Amino acid sequence: MSEDRALYPPQNPFSVGLRGRCPRCGEGKLFTGFLTLAPRCRACGLDFDFADAADGPAVFVILIVGFVIAAAALLVEVAFAPPVWVHIVLWGPLVLILSLGLLRPLKGVLIALQYAHRAKEGEIDRPAS
């Protein structure tokens, strides 16, 4: 990773992550599919084996979308008191759109933050207990 600093200027993890770009060079694509990581960067050759976002992006999406939808539904209920079907028609599709729209960018940010903070290099060998 020390040669990375010499050859590539540091990238803003939030910028490259939200755009789905390589966390080292900021040019190559991070994803080959909707959530499928590329094996390596086509621009600089960085191997993406270090990347393991696990359930982090999904947890953040649940928290963000849940807060936004709950607040919006509460405001609509208090202001207009619509029938239940209106809530279903409004919030069902919005939950789906927001969830799918946020999942990929948040996964990109978490992977870029892993790279920026060298998360895999800093693993500590712990004795088995």
LOVO-17042 format. One line per field, with one value per residue (C-alpha): residue number from 0; residue in one letter; chain; y, x, z. Coordinates in Angstrom, 2 decimals. Layout:
% LOVO-17042
pos c(NUM; ...)
code c(A; ...)
unit c(A; ...)
y c(Y; ...)
x c(X; ...)
z c(Z; ...)
//
This chain:
% LOVO-17042
pos c(0; 1; 2; 3; 4; 5; 6; 7; 8; 9; 10; 11; 12; 13; 14; 15; 16; 17; 18; 19; 20; 21; 22; 23; 24; 25; 26; 27; 28; 29; 30; 31; 32; 33; 34; 35; 36; 37; 38; 39; 40; 41; 42; 43; 44; 45; 46; 47; 48; 49; 50; 51; 52; 53; 54; 55; 56; 57; 58; 59; 60; 61; 62; 63; 64; 65; 66; 67; 68; 69; 70; 71; 72; 73; 74; 75; 76; 77; 78; 79; 80; 81; 82; 83; 84; 85; 86; 87; 88; 89; 90; 91; 92; 93; 94; 95; 96; 97; 98; 99; 100; 101; 102; 103; 104; 105; 106; 107; 108; 109; 110; 111; 112; 113; 114; 115; 116; 117; 118; 119; 120; 121; 122; 123; 124; 125; 126; 127; 128)
code c(M; S; E; D; R; A; L; Y; P; P; Q; N; P; F; S; V; G; L; R; G; R; C; P; R; C; G; E; G; K; L; F; T; G; F; L; T; L; A; P; R; C; R; A; C; G; L; D; F; D; F; A; D; A; A; D; G; P; A; V; F; V; I; L; I; V; G; F; V; I; A; A; A; A; L; L; V; E; V; A; F; A; P; P; V; W; V; H; I; V; L; W; G; P; L; V; L; I; L; S; L; G; L; L; R; P; L; K; G; V; L; I; A; L; Q; Y; A; H; R; A; K; E; G; E; I; D; R; P; A; S)
unit c(A; A; A; A; A; A; A; A; A; A; A; A; A; A; A; A; A; A; A; A; A; A; A; A; A; A; A; A; A; A; A; A; A; A; A; A; A; A; A; A; A; A; A; A; A; A; A; A; A; A; A; A; A; A; A; A; A; A; A; A; A; A; A; A; A; A; A; A; A; A; A; A; A; A; A; A; A; A; A; A; A; A; A; A; A; A; A; A; A; A; A; A; A; A; A; A; A; A; A; A; A; A; A; A; A; A; A; A; A; A; A; A; A; A; A; A; A; A; A; A; A; A; A; A; A; A; A; A; A)
y c(0.00; 2.34; 2.35; 3.41; 6.73; 7.35; 6.52; 7.63; 10.75; 10.02; 9.94; 11.19; 7.93; 9.54; 10.96; 7.80; 5.56; 7.44; 7.38; 3.67; 4.25; 2.62; 3.85; 4.01; 5.81; 7.14; 6.12; 2.43; 1.04; -0.63; -2.68; -4.99; -5.46; -3.72; -4.88; -7.25; -6.05; -6.15; -8.49; -5.60; -2.05; -1.83; 1.47; 0.80; -2.95; -2.76; -6.15; -5.73; -8.85; -6.60; -5.36; -6.87; -4.54; -7.42; -6.18; -2.62; -1.00; -2.74; -1.62; 1.99; 1.82; 0.45; 3.20; 6.05; 4.95; 3.94; 7.34; 9.28; 7.23; 7.12; 10.89; 11.58; 9.18; 10.74; 14.24; 13.24; 11.48; 14.44; 17.07; 15.31; 12.14; 10.19; 6.67; 3.74; 2.98; 6.38; 5.52; 2.18; 3.80; 6.57; 4.84; 1.35; 2.44; 5.17; 2.63; 0.46; 3.36; 4.84; 1.45; 0.43; 3.92; 4.09; 0.53; 0.71; 4.15; 3.20; -0.05; 1.92; 4.36; 1.57; -0.19; 3.07; 3.74; 0.24; 1.01; 4.49; 3.21; 0.02; -2.11; -5.45; -4.55; -3.66; -7.02; -8.32; -12.00; -13.03; -16.29; -18.82; -19.08)
x c(0.00; 2.98; 3.59; -0.04; 0.68; 3.69; 1.93; -1.64; -2.81; -5.29; -8.91; -11.87; -13.61; -17.04; -16.59; -15.23; -17.58; -20.73; -19.62; -18.74; -15.09; -11.83; -10.75; -7.08; -7.13; -10.70; -10.99; -11.86; -15.31; -15.85; -18.89; -19.58; -23.25; -25.71; -23.92; -21.30; -17.75; -15.30; -12.36; -9.90; -9.70; -9.26; -7.41; -4.81; -5.08; -6.02; -7.30; -10.64; -10.19; -9.80; -13.37; -15.92; -18.83; -20.93; -24.30; -23.14; -24.77; -28.08; -28.09; -27.45; -30.16; -32.66; -31.84; -31.90; -34.95; -36.83; -36.28; -37.24; -40.35; -41.54; -41.14; -42.86; -45.73; -46.23; -46.28; -48.78; -50.97; -51.02; -51.52; -54.06; -55.32; -55.64; -57.08; -54.69; -54.61; -53.03; -50.17; -49.67; -49.66; -47.29; -44.78; -44.54; -42.96; -40.93; -39.37; -38.39; -36.98; -34.99; -33.66; -32.44; -31.12; -29.02; -27.70; -25.00; -23.60; -23.42; -21.65; -19.16; -18.53; -17.96; -15.51; -13.67; -13.46; -12.05; -9.34; -8.63; -8.25; -6.44; -9.00; -7.57; -3.95; -4.75; -6.23; -4.88; -4.13; -6.05; -5.40; -8.21; -10.12)
z c(0.00; 0.47; -3.29; -3.75; -2.06; -4.28; -7.55; -6.86; -5.04; -2.22; -3.36; -1.36; -0.31; -0.37; -3.85; -5.46; -3.49; -4.47; -8.11; -7.96; -8.92; -7.85; -4.40; -5.46; -8.82; -8.98; -12.64; -13.00; -12.26; -8.89; -9.97; -12.91; -12.06; -9.78; -6.60; -8.02; -7.48; -10.34; -9.70; -10.18; -11.45; -15.21; -14.93; -12.21; -11.61; -7.90; -6.76; -4.98; -2.83; 0.22; -0.15; 2.20; 2.87; 4.29; 5.57; 6.28; 3.23; 3.88; 7.52; 6.55; 3.88; 6.40; 8.88; 6.37; 4.38; 7.54; 9.10; 5.95; 5.22; 8.83; 9.17; 5.86; 6.59; 10.02; 8.56; 5.86; 8.43; 10.80; 8.07; 5.84; 7.61; 4.33; 4.13; 4.51; 0.78; 0.14; 2.49; 0.72; -2.72; -1.61; 0.63; -0.87; -4.16; -2.45; -0.06; -3.03; -5.06; -2.16; -1.05; -4.49; -5.19; -2.01; -1.83; -4.52; -3.59; 0.10; -0.74; -2.82; 0.03; 2.56; 0.25; -0.45; 3.29; 3.83; 1.30; 2.67; 6.23; 5.20; 7.04; 5.89; 6.67; 10.25; 11.21; 14.48; 14.95; 18.01; 19.81; 19.58; 22.81)
//
